[in-house]
Amino acid sequence: MLGLGVGSSSVLSSETASMSRGGGYSNEYSAQFDGTGDYIDTNYNTDSTFQDSFTAACWVRVSNGQGGSRTIFGGSDSNDRVWFYIDYYGRPAFYHIAASDAAIGIGPSTFTSGANDWVHLAVVVTKVSGGNTTHKFYINGNLGTTSPILSITDTNHGNYANSNDLYIGALNNSGVAQQPYEGNIDEFGLWTIALSDAAITAIYNSGASFNLTEPSGSYDSSATGALELYYRFENDATDEGSAGSNGQVAGDTIFTNVTAAP
């Protein structure tokens, strides 16, 4: 079983079958990466988005749990980087470089070696006026303890500049895919605001995925209106967010009917 580290025992088996949840919604596929150069190029430049507050969330199923740095998404050049990954110890981590500042946020131990369970992860990055940027991690809708290293001022946060596309399943380091992910990713969303605790809990929805273009409870219209990228991976990399930036599959990335949740 999976050690969540945030007081939650809710774990979804890798055998979870897809089901519908109102409005014709169904979750039948996820993206699967083999850890040897697979990734999805979102064809999306993140400069304006990452110069302000933002949120990213998705379901992940890490093959055999922890071991090595496995990229969920990332983009980098020689001066600026946004990189969300799972570190060697099975902890979600976020490496953020903006102008001359850098910060690393490390979440609680989440993935146990040998486990193949689905977990919902979210990171909320908040640009603080007159202060330092904050990074918060959520595991299955629960706010986890974050251990920050270094910090980023609001001025340098706003000066983030990286012309490279955002990759899912690998870090795009100046056009080179690095630190590949092994496992499945499903229902990936990127928002142009810092979502609230209640909104993250609503997205997790007790383990039942739903259409993130539609409001549900504390996930209201202010959140749906800020949904920039939304890849459901329903047998393709179509973007259902406002950017409309359809992804391009690279390597041996496939879409499989091993899914995160109903």
Short mmCIF file of the C-alpha atoms (twelve columns), coordinates in Angstrom:
data_MODEL
# 
_entry.id   MODEL 
# 
loop_
_atom_site.group_PDB 
_atom_site.id 
_atom_site.type_symbol 
_atom_site.label_atom_id 
_atom_site.label_alt_id 
_atom_site.label_comp_id 
_atom_site.label_asym_id 
_atom_site.label_seq_id 
_atom_site.Cartn_x 
_atom_site.Cartn_y 
_atom_site.Cartn_z 
_atom_site.pdbx_PDB_model_num 
ATOM 1   C CA . MET A 1   0.000   0.000  0.000   1 
ATOM 2   C CA . LEU A 2   0.954   3.632  -0.371  1 
ATOM 3   C CA . GLY A 3   2.203   5.797  2.482   1 
ATOM 4   C CA . LEU A 4   0.472   9.140  1.899   1 
ATOM 5   C CA . GLY A 5   1.975   11.018 4.814   1 
ATOM 6   C CA . VAL A 6   -0.950  13.431 5.131   1 
ATOM 7   C CA . GLY A 7   -3.380  11.546 7.287   1 
ATOM 8   C CA . SER A 8   -5.323  10.016 4.409   1 
ATOM 9   C CA . SER A 9   -5.741  6.343  3.722   1 
ATOM 10  C CA . SER A 10  -7.557  6.824  0.422   1 
ATOM 11  C CA . VAL A 11  -5.668  4.949  -2.296  1 
ATOM 12  C CA . LEU A 12  -6.945  3.998  -5.713  1 
ATOM 13  C CA . SER A 13  -5.936  0.637  -7.119  1 
ATOM 14  C CA . SER A 14  -4.183  0.510  -10.471 1 
ATOM 15  C CA . GLU A 15  -7.045  -1.741 -11.552 1 
ATOM 16  C CA . THR A 16  -9.637  1.068  -11.263 1 
ATOM 17  C CA . ALA A 17  -12.165 0.814  -14.099 1 
ATOM 18  C CA . SER A 18  -13.566 3.844  -15.909 1 
ATOM 19  C CA . MET A 19  -17.108 4.961  -15.222 1 
ATOM 20  C CA . SER A 20  -19.282 7.926  -16.145 1 
ATOM 21  C CA . ARG A 21  -20.136 10.805 -13.834 1 
ATOM 22  C CA . GLY A 22  -22.974 12.856 -15.187 1 
ATOM 23  C CA . GLY A 23  -23.103 15.035 -18.273 1 
ATOM 24  C CA . GLY A 24  -21.706 12.255 -20.414 1 
ATOM 25  C CA . TYR A 25  -18.304 12.437 -18.717 1 
ATOM 26  C CA . SER A 26  -16.187 9.309  -18.693 1 
ATOM 27  C CA . ASN A 27  -12.509 8.644  -18.051 1 
ATOM 28  C CA . GLU A 28  -11.352 5.775  -20.253 1 
ATOM 29  C CA . TYR A 29  -7.673  6.461  -20.984 1 
ATOM 30  C CA . SER A 30  -4.477  7.834  -19.449 1 
ATOM 31  C CA . ALA A 31  -1.053  8.654  -20.891 1 
ATOM 32  C CA . GLN A 32  1.618   6.020  -20.234 1 
ATOM 33  C CA . PHE A 33  5.355   6.747  -20.300 1 
ATOM 34  C CA . ASP A 34  8.091   4.096  -20.248 1 
ATOM 35  C CA . GLY A 35  10.880  6.208  -18.713 1 
ATOM 36  C CA . THR A 36  13.137  6.075  -21.783 1 
ATOM 37  C CA . GLY A 37  12.439  9.301  -23.631 1 
ATOM 38  C CA . ASP A 38  8.635   9.424  -23.729 1 
ATOM 39  C CA . TYR A 39  6.956   12.782 -23.208 1 
ATOM 40  C CA . ILE A 40  4.213   15.062 -24.484 1 
ATOM 41  C CA . ASP A 41  5.165   18.482 -25.866 1 
ATOM 42  C CA . THR A 42  2.297   20.812 -24.966 1 
ATOM 43  C CA . ASN A 43  3.386   23.346 -27.627 1 
ATOM 44  C CA . TYR A 44  2.707   25.908 -24.896 1 
ATOM 45  C CA . ASN A 45  5.030   28.731 -23.875 1 
ATOM 46  C CA . THR A 46  4.712   29.374 -20.157 1 
ATOM 47  C CA . ASP A 47  6.283   32.851 -19.820 1 
ATOM 48  C CA . SER A 48  3.150   34.845 -18.967 1 
ATOM 49  C CA . THR A 49  1.587   32.052 -16.892 1 
ATOM 50  C CA . PHE A 50  4.639   31.455 -14.707 1 
ATOM 51  C CA . GLN A 51  5.243   35.178 -14.158 1 
ATOM 52  C CA . ASP A 52  2.265   35.146 -11.791 1 
ATOM 53  C CA . SER A 53  0.505   32.722 -9.453  1 
ATOM 54  C CA . PHE A 54  -0.515  29.358 -10.917 1 
ATOM 55  C CA . THR A 55  -1.707  25.859 -10.046 1 
ATOM 56  C CA . ALA A 56  -1.050  22.471 -11.602 1 
ATOM 57  C CA . ALA A 57  -2.771  19.187 -10.765 1 
ATOM 58  C CA . CYS A 58  -3.062  15.664 -12.158 1 
ATOM 59  C CA . TRP A 59  -3.408  12.005 -11.301 1 
ATOM 60  C CA . VAL A 60  -0.178  10.005 -11.316 1 
ATOM 61  C CA . ARG A 61  0.625   6.304  -11.162 1 
ATOM 62  C CA . VAL A 62  4.371   5.885  -10.715 1 
ATOM 63  C CA . SER A 63  5.627   2.477  -11.875 1 
ATOM 64  C CA . ASN A 64  7.019   0.634  -8.848  1 
ATOM 65  C CA . GLY A 65  6.839   3.732  -6.663  1 
ATOM 66  C CA . GLN A 66  9.922   5.775  -5.752  1 
ATOM 67  C CA . GLY A 67  13.347  5.692  -7.357  1 
ATOM 68  C CA . GLY A 68  15.063  8.442  -9.346  1 
ATOM 69  C CA . SER A 69  13.750  11.886 -10.253 1 
ATOM 70  C CA . ARG A 70  10.626  11.405 -12.352 1 
ATOM 71  C CA . THR A 71  9.275   14.486 -14.090 1 
ATOM 72  C CA . ILE A 72  5.560   15.197 -14.057 1 
ATOM 73  C CA . PHE A 73  6.012   18.399 -16.043 1 
ATOM 74  C CA . GLY A 74  8.786   20.877 -16.634 1 
ATOM 75  C CA . GLY A 75  10.402  23.547 -18.759 1 
ATOM 76  C CA . SER A 76  13.858  25.054 -18.363 1 
ATOM 77  C CA . ASP A 77  16.605  27.099 -19.934 1 
ATOM 78  C CA . SER A 78  19.924  28.368 -18.536 1 
ATOM 79  C CA . ASN A 79  18.237  31.001 -16.337 1 
ATOM 80  C CA . ASP A 80  14.660  29.969 -15.538 1 
ATOM 81  C CA . ARG A 81  12.976  26.715 -14.625 1 
ATOM 82  C CA . VAL A 82  9.661   25.300 -13.469 1 
ATOM 83  C CA . TRP A 83  9.939   21.593 -12.706 1 
ATOM 84  C CA . PHE A 84  7.441   19.409 -10.837 1 
ATOM 85  C CA . TYR A 85  8.813   15.935 -10.158 1 
ATOM 86  C CA . ILE A 86  8.959   12.981 -7.790  1 
ATOM 87  C CA . ASP A 87  12.342  12.649 -6.131  1 
ATOM 88  C CA . TYR A 88  14.398  9.585  -5.260  1 
ATOM 89  C CA . TYR A 89  12.696  9.297  -1.858  1 
ATOM 90  C CA . GLY A 90  9.196   9.254  -3.295  1 
ATOM 91  C CA . ARG A 91  8.438   12.883 -2.429  1 
ATOM 92  C CA . PRO A 92  6.728   15.388 -4.731  1 
ATOM 93  C CA . ALA A 93  9.143   18.253 -5.340  1 
ATOM 94  C CA . PHE A 94  9.064   21.570 -7.158  1 
ATOM 95  C CA . TYR A 95  12.192  23.317 -8.464  1 
ATOM 96  C CA . HIS A 96  11.532  26.937 -9.371  1 
ATOM 97  C CA . ILE A 97  14.098  29.355 -10.820 1 
ATOM 98  C CA . ALA A 98  13.128  32.894 -11.813 1 
ATOM 99  C CA . ALA A 99  15.768  35.419 -12.872 1 
ATOM 100 C CA . SER A 100 18.485  35.252 -10.181 1 
ATOM 101 C CA . ASP A 101 16.362  33.531 -7.528  1 
ATOM 102 C CA . ALA A 102 15.745  29.830 -6.946  1 
ATOM 103 C CA . ALA A 103 13.509  27.835 -4.630  1 
ATOM 104 C CA . ILE A 104 12.915  24.144 -4.042  1 
ATOM 105 C CA . GLY A 105 9.804   22.905 -2.300  1 
ATOM 106 C CA . ILE A 106 9.715   19.307 -1.075  1 
ATOM 107 C CA . GLY A 107 6.512   17.604 -0.011  1 
ATOM 108 C CA . PRO A 108 5.924   14.644 2.308   1 
ATOM 109 C CA . SER A 109 6.985   11.107 1.433   1 
ATOM 110 C CA . THR A 110 4.175   9.824  -0.760  1 
ATOM 111 C CA . PHE A 111 5.241   6.930  -2.977  1 
ATOM 112 C CA . THR A 112 6.365   3.605  -1.548  1 
ATOM 113 C CA . SER A 113 8.792   1.410  -3.466  1 
ATOM 114 C CA . GLY A 114 6.959   -1.344 -5.317  1 
ATOM 115 C CA . ALA A 115 3.555   0.367  -5.197  1 
ATOM 116 C CA . ASN A 116 1.571   1.026  -8.380  1 
ATOM 117 C CA . ASP A 117 -1.337  3.031  -7.006  1 
ATOM 118 C CA . TRP A 118 -2.941  6.202  -8.351  1 
ATOM 119 C CA . VAL A 119 -2.407  9.414  -6.386  1 
ATOM 120 C CA . HIS A 120 -3.772  12.893 -7.044  1 
ATOM 121 C CA . LEU A 121 -1.071  15.580 -6.815  1 
ATOM 122 C CA . ALA A 122 -1.387  19.356 -6.956  1 
ATOM 123 C CA . VAL A 123 1.051   22.224 -6.516  1 
ATOM 124 C CA . VAL A 124 -0.088  25.790 -5.880  1 
ATOM 125 C CA . VAL A 125 2.488   28.511 -6.536  1 
ATOM 126 C CA . THR A 126 1.570   31.940 -5.173  1 
ATOM 127 C CA . LYS A 127 3.333   35.154 -6.086  1 
ATOM 128 C CA . VAL A 128 3.270   37.275 -2.914  1 
ATOM 129 C CA . SER A 129 3.331   41.050 -3.370  1 
ATOM 130 C CA . GLY A 130 6.254   42.463 -1.410  1 
ATOM 131 C CA . GLY A 131 7.237   38.994 -0.185  1 
ATOM 132 C CA . ASN A 132 8.537   35.618 -1.293  1 
ATOM 133 C CA . THR A 133 6.756   33.095 -3.488  1 
ATOM 134 C CA . THR A 134 5.051   30.213 -1.685  1 
ATOM 135 C CA . HIS A 135 4.749   26.607 -2.887  1 
ATOM 136 C CA . LYS A 136 2.100   24.263 -1.476  1 
ATOM 137 C CA . PHE A 137 1.627   20.559 -2.200  1 
ATOM 138 C CA . TYR A 138 -1.587  18.586 -2.017  1 
ATOM 139 C CA . ILE A 139 -1.804  14.789 -1.967  1 
ATOM 140 C CA . ASN A 140 -5.272  13.330 -2.572  1 
ATOM 141 C CA . GLY A 141 -6.848  16.702 -1.799  1 
ATOM 142 C CA . ASN A 142 -5.002  17.191 1.499   1 
ATOM 143 C CA . LEU A 143 -2.469  19.948 2.116   1 
ATOM 144 C CA . GLY A 144 0.896   18.360 2.876   1 
ATOM 145 C CA . THR A 145 3.815   19.750 4.847   1 
ATOM 146 C CA . THR A 146 6.284   21.502 2.541   1 
ATOM 147 C CA . SER A 147 9.975   21.932 3.341   1 
ATOM 148 C CA . PRO A 148 11.119  25.033 1.403   1 
ATOM 149 C CA . ILE A 149 14.734  25.620 0.416   1 
ATOM 150 C CA . LEU A 150 15.759  29.157 -0.637  1 
ATOM 151 C CA . SER A 151 13.195  31.658 -1.931  1 
ATOM 152 C CA . ILE A 152 12.040  33.820 -4.844  1 
ATOM 153 C CA . THR A 153 11.082  37.486 -4.539  1 
ATOM 154 C CA . ASP A 154 7.966   38.822 -6.196  1 
ATOM 155 C CA . THR A 155 10.098  40.940 -8.551  1 
ATOM 156 C CA . ASN A 156 12.127  38.011 -9.841  1 
ATOM 157 C CA . HIS A 157 9.039   35.810 -9.985  1 
ATOM 158 C CA . GLY A 158 7.571   38.369 -12.363 1 
ATOM 159 C CA . ASN A 159 10.736  38.350 -14.456 1 
ATOM 160 C CA . TYR A 160 10.483  34.643 -15.281 1 
ATOM 161 C CA . ALA A 161 11.415  34.151 -18.932 1 
ATOM 162 C CA . ASN A 162 11.682  30.767 -20.636 1 
ATOM 163 C CA . SER A 163 10.882  30.354 -24.315 1 
ATOM 164 C CA . ASN A 164 10.858  26.543 -24.219 1 
ATOM 165 C CA . ASP A 165 7.590   24.591 -24.415 1 
ATOM 166 C CA . LEU A 166 6.254   22.859 -21.336 1 
ATOM 167 C CA . TYR A 167 6.697   19.069 -21.468 1 
ATOM 168 C CA . ILE A 168 4.591   16.522 -19.601 1 
ATOM 169 C CA . GLY A 169 6.490   13.376 -18.624 1 
ATOM 170 C CA . ALA A 170 9.934   14.959 -19.002 1 
ATOM 171 C CA . LEU A 171 11.827  18.172 -18.264 1 
ATOM 172 C CA . ASN A 172 12.312  20.264 -21.394 1 
ATOM 173 C CA . ASN A 173 15.815  21.608 -20.801 1 
ATOM 174 C CA . SER A 174 16.437  23.929 -23.748 1 
ATOM 175 C CA . GLY A 175 14.887  21.463 -26.173 1 
ATOM 176 C CA . VAL A 176 16.370  18.312 -24.618 1 
ATOM 177 C CA . ALA A 177 14.023  15.930 -22.769 1 
ATOM 178 C CA . GLN A 178 15.546  15.003 -19.408 1 
ATOM 179 C CA . GLN A 179 14.539  13.151 -16.211 1 
ATOM 180 C CA . PRO A 180 11.805  11.079 -17.904 1 
ATOM 181 C CA . TYR A 181 8.757   9.790  -16.098 1 
ATOM 182 C CA . GLU A 182 7.830   6.113  -15.866 1 
ATOM 183 C CA . GLY A 183 4.186   5.343  -15.268 1 
ATOM 184 C CA . ASN A 184 0.825   6.956  -16.062 1 
ATOM 185 C CA . ILE A 185 -0.470  10.521 -15.908 1 
ATOM 186 C CA . ASP A 186 -4.134  11.441 -16.207 1 
ATOM 187 C CA . GLU A 187 -6.378  14.538 -16.120 1 
ATOM 188 C CA . PHE A 188 -3.572  17.142 -16.204 1 
ATOM 189 C CA . GLY A 189 -4.654  20.736 -15.540 1 
ATOM 190 C CA . LEU A 190 -2.819  24.071 -15.361 1 
ATOM 191 C CA . TRP A 191 -4.564  27.153 -13.972 1 
ATOM 192 C CA . THR A 192 -3.461  30.794 -14.159 1 
ATOM 193 C CA . ILE A 193 -4.394  31.465 -10.523 1 
ATOM 194 C CA . ALA A 194 -3.542  30.018 -7.124  1 
ATOM 195 C CA . LEU A 195 -6.484  27.747 -6.355  1 
ATOM 196 C CA . SER A 196 -7.809  27.612 -2.802  1 
ATOM 197 C CA . ASP A 197 -7.515  24.649 -0.444  1 
ATOM 198 C CA . ALA A 198 -11.234 24.017 -0.904  1 
ATOM 199 C CA . ALA A 199 -10.935 24.064 -4.697  1 
ATOM 200 C CA . ILE A 200 -8.125  21.481 -4.622  1 
ATOM 201 C CA . THR A 201 -10.197 19.247 -2.353  1 
ATOM 202 C CA . ALA A 202 -13.131 19.628 -4.737  1 
ATOM 203 C CA . ILE A 203 -10.949 18.628 -7.714  1 
ATOM 204 C CA . TYR A 204 -9.825  15.486 -5.885  1 
ATOM 205 C CA . ASN A 205 -13.526 14.809 -5.255  1 
ATOM 206 C CA . SER A 206 -12.926 11.814 -2.974  1 
ATOM 207 C CA . GLY A 207 -11.162 10.024 -5.807  1 
ATOM 208 C CA . ALA A 208 -13.789 10.551 -8.534  1 
ATOM 209 C CA . SER A 209 -12.533 12.592 -11.483 1 
ATOM 210 C CA . PHE A 210 -14.904 14.930 -13.321 1 
ATOM 211 C CA . ASN A 211 -14.912 17.447 -16.151 1 
ATOM 212 C CA . LEU A 212 -12.693 20.311 -14.955 1 
ATOM 213 C CA . THR A 213 -14.208 22.720 -17.472 1 
ATOM 214 C CA . GLU A 214 -17.383 22.652 -15.364 1 
ATOM 215 C CA . PRO A 215 -17.822 24.037 -11.824 1 
ATOM 216 C CA . SER A 216 -18.399 21.599 -8.968  1 
ATOM 217 C CA . GLY A 217 -18.828 22.716 -5.355  1 
ATOM 218 C CA . SER A 218 -15.886 24.848 -4.195  1 
ATOM 219 C CA . TYR A 219 -14.341 24.445 -7.633  1 
ATOM 220 C CA . ASP A 220 -16.312 27.391 -8.984  1 
ATOM 221 C CA . SER A 221 -16.476 29.525 -12.131 1 
ATOM 222 C CA . SER A 222 -13.434 31.580 -11.103 1 
ATOM 223 C CA . ALA A 223 -11.428 28.346 -11.231 1 
ATOM 224 C CA . THR A 224 -12.891 26.999 -14.478 1 
ATOM 225 C CA . GLY A 225 -12.297 30.402 -16.089 1 
ATOM 226 C CA . ALA A 226 -8.591  30.156 -15.195 1 
ATOM 227 C CA . LEU A 227 -8.121  26.637 -16.614 1 
ATOM 228 C CA . GLU A 228 -5.399  27.311 -19.183 1 
ATOM 229 C CA . LEU A 229 -4.372  23.753 -20.103 1 
ATOM 230 C CA . TYR A 230 -6.444  20.607 -19.634 1 
ATOM 231 C CA . TYR A 231 -5.260  17.305 -21.046 1 
ATOM 232 C CA . ARG A 232 -7.619  14.425 -20.361 1 
ATOM 233 C CA . PHE A 233 -5.528  12.015 -22.450 1 
ATOM 234 C CA . GLU A 234 -8.618  10.319 -23.828 1 
ATOM 235 C CA . ASN A 235 -6.571  8.487  -26.463 1 
ATOM 236 C CA . ASP A 236 -4.956  11.759 -27.584 1 
ATOM 237 C CA . ALA A 237 -3.312  14.951 -26.278 1 
ATOM 238 C CA . THR A 238 -6.137  17.372 -27.046 1 
ATOM 239 C CA . ASP A 239 -6.136  20.497 -24.855 1 
ATOM 240 C CA . GLU A 240 -9.608  21.250 -23.506 1 
ATOM 241 C CA . GLY A 241 -8.374  24.331 -21.621 1 
ATOM 242 C CA . SER A 242 -8.677  27.922 -22.796 1 
ATOM 243 C CA . ALA A 243 -5.234  27.880 -24.485 1 
ATOM 244 C CA . GLY A 244 -6.315  25.207 -26.964 1 
ATOM 245 C CA . SER A 245 -2.702  24.059 -27.215 1 
ATOM 246 C CA . ASN A 246 -2.919  20.470 -28.429 1 
ATOM 247 C CA . GLY A 247 0.047   18.357 -27.410 1 
ATOM 248 C CA . GLN A 248 2.447   16.363 -29.542 1 
ATOM 249 C CA . VAL A 249 3.347   12.836 -28.457 1 
ATOM 250 C CA . ALA A 250 7.046   11.914 -28.489 1 
ATOM 251 C CA . GLY A 251 8.885   8.620  -28.068 1 
ATOM 252 C CA . ASP A 252 6.811   5.562  -27.232 1 
ATOM 253 C CA . THR A 253 4.142   7.393  -25.234 1 
ATOM 254 C CA . ILE A 254 0.859   5.514  -25.499 1 
ATOM 255 C CA . PHE A 255 -2.689  5.940  -24.226 1 
ATOM 256 C CA . THR A 256 -3.934  3.050  -22.138 1 
ATOM 257 C CA . ASN A 257 -7.244  2.159  -20.475 1 
ATOM 258 C CA . VAL A 258 -5.565  1.975  -17.056 1 
ATOM 259 C CA . THR A 259 -7.255  5.062  -15.616 1 
ATOM 260 C CA . ALA A 260 -7.068  7.099  -12.462 1 
ATOM 261 C CA . ALA A 261 -10.658 7.309  -11.349 1 
ATOM 262 C CA . PRO A 262 -14.264 7.277  -12.580 1 
# 
